[in-house]
Amino acid sequence: MSYQSTMRRTAPRGESSRGPVRKSRPVNPLVLVSPRGRGLFLLVATAVILSIFGGRLVQVQAVQGKALASKAVEQRLKTLALPAPRGAILDSAGQPLALTVEARNIVADQTKITDPAGVAAMLGPVLGADPDVVAQRLTGTRHFMYVAKGVTPAMWSQVLDLRLPGITSESVAQRVYPAGDVAANVVGFTGDGGSGLGGVEYAFQSQLAGTAGVRTYERGPGGNVIPTGANAVTAAQPGATVKLTIDRDIQFFAQRALAEQVAKAKADSGTIVVMDPRTGDILALGMVPTFDPNHPSTADASSLSNRALNNVFEPGSTSKLMTMAAVVNEGAATPYSTFNVRDSIKRGDKVFHDHDPHPVQKLTLAGIMAESSNVGTIQAAERIGGRRLYSYLKKFGIGLPTGLRFPGESAGSIPAYDDWSPTSFPTIAFGQGLSVNAVQSASVYATIANDGVRVQPRLVDEVINPDGSVVVPPSTTPTQVVTAQTAQQLRSMLESVVGSGGTGTMAAIAGYRVGGKTGTASEYREDCHCYRGVVASFIGMAPVDKPQLVVAVSIFNPRVGHFGGELGGPVFKRVMTYALQVRKIPPTGTPSAKLPLTYKG
């Protein structure tokens, strides 16, 4: 066999004998895991997964369980405020001046009203509203729209009888004032939220408001209460009742008499104070113009304040009572002392005049008071000097708060004695150069009526708590300003003012002994820090020998009439007569003291 033949070989079957021969790749053999290994792997994987879930479960239940549960409950809890019933405001006899009653807010679901105009046509007349306006509130896609607020339960009953689709109501509390504008500037008013915005409503807000309650309950996804869930109620604590010293009947009569005179005089405004001088109780505190606290938004802003306490003015000749009281109490003169009175007198660089020119008159101190002589008053005051006069004015409460703690009260003013100029003393002596409010003026006369003892005025008699306990507002210790003997002599001088020859004859009351003083002065205006306009006043008491009532009347900026006697005197007479009857105060029956007004020697 040849070499070539030994090298030839026969190609395997299925393989071409032509071309190069390719090497085949090695194939890795499949190694199968044993069943035991697979089980171990699954066991470990399951253990890891379970440990993760277990850890999370421990975290949720053990670590964060309480917090998460609490949060879930919080999401289900609903808290509602339970309004406290607001306390009432009563007059001295327990008659209501302010009350809280049930009312209804009428609500519409606009999506359920297919015919707004038709529904409004039926609803409008019942509500006393324009159907076109009502229709506008019924038209739209809102589920909650107020149609009317604060309607009475009786009116809601009429609406309910109409069976109107989409019309419902909610219960609310409404503040009402049964006496309307009677004592409105004293009582005040409340806002939409129920809080006091003026007068006693504001000053006693915390007592009247009470303490709101709270109801907390669990609700489901649909908003329904969960019967077995949390349900806690903290009851609301009702507000206290505030009882005033105001007599509603006297207040009503006084306001009407004042309003008629303000209108007759074409004046800007007026105030009236009726006081019991023995206790300081204010039985009436009225002003014109006033407002209806049931509808405060319709009133002019200037009518909402209490002018008798907020506004100050020069007292004018009504202040001469304090000057005379100081002179008599210091022993410098008696009602019978005589003075040569000219119609003018120069002090400092100024000449002071009496109202009317007259020749030299020989007037008694009582005559100076009766004729309201400025010159005679200056001469009498010079017997005691400015420093002592100043001390008496402060004792009478001039420039000091009344103690009523009424919102916005002005204490008036009197210059410090060290700041007096050469003309200050004579000016202040007859009632100019100092300012007072109406209650302070009344308090001066109440002091003389009360035998020289100044008692702090009272407007709030007591506060009655829901548990029945009574709190009486604190008061100051009474001040003996002048002696009882001095006060008696001053009352006799005031009686001369109302008698023949005096300036206050229009204040006389048949059958009663009456004393008082007229005054015409200037009003101090805070807006310009100046004097502008006239204040015509009359302040008096009855029965003058045993006073039980003081009435102070002031008419501001009259255009018909000018003097206190002609404008304030008639109002005093009407109101004092009525109050004497209401309080059942009989005449004393003692003869009138006739003091000489001029020297007859």
Secondary structure by P-SEA (a helix, b strand, c coil): cccccccccccccccccccbbbbbbbbbcbbbbcaaaaaaaaaaaaaaaaaaaaaaaaaacccaaaaaaaaaaaaabbbbbbbccbbbbbccccccccbbbbbbbbbbcccccccaaaaaaaaaaaacccaaaaaaaaccccccccccccccaaaaaaaaaaccccbbbbbbbbbbbcccccccccccccccccccccccccccccccccbbbbbbbccccccccccccbbbbbbbbbbbbbbbcccaaaaaaaaaaaaaaaaaaccccbbbbbbccccccccccccccccccccccccccccccccccccccccccccaaaaaaaaaaacccccccccccccccccccbbbbcccccccccccaaaaaaaccaaaaaaaaaaccaaaaaaaaaaaccccccccccccccccccccccccccaaaaaaaacccbbbcaaaaaaaaaaaaacccccccccccbbbcccccccccccccccccccaaaaaaaaaaaaaaaccccccccccccccccccccbbbbbbbcccccccbbbbbcccccccccccbbbbbbbccccccccccaaaaaaaaaaaaaaaaaaccccccbbbbbbbccccc
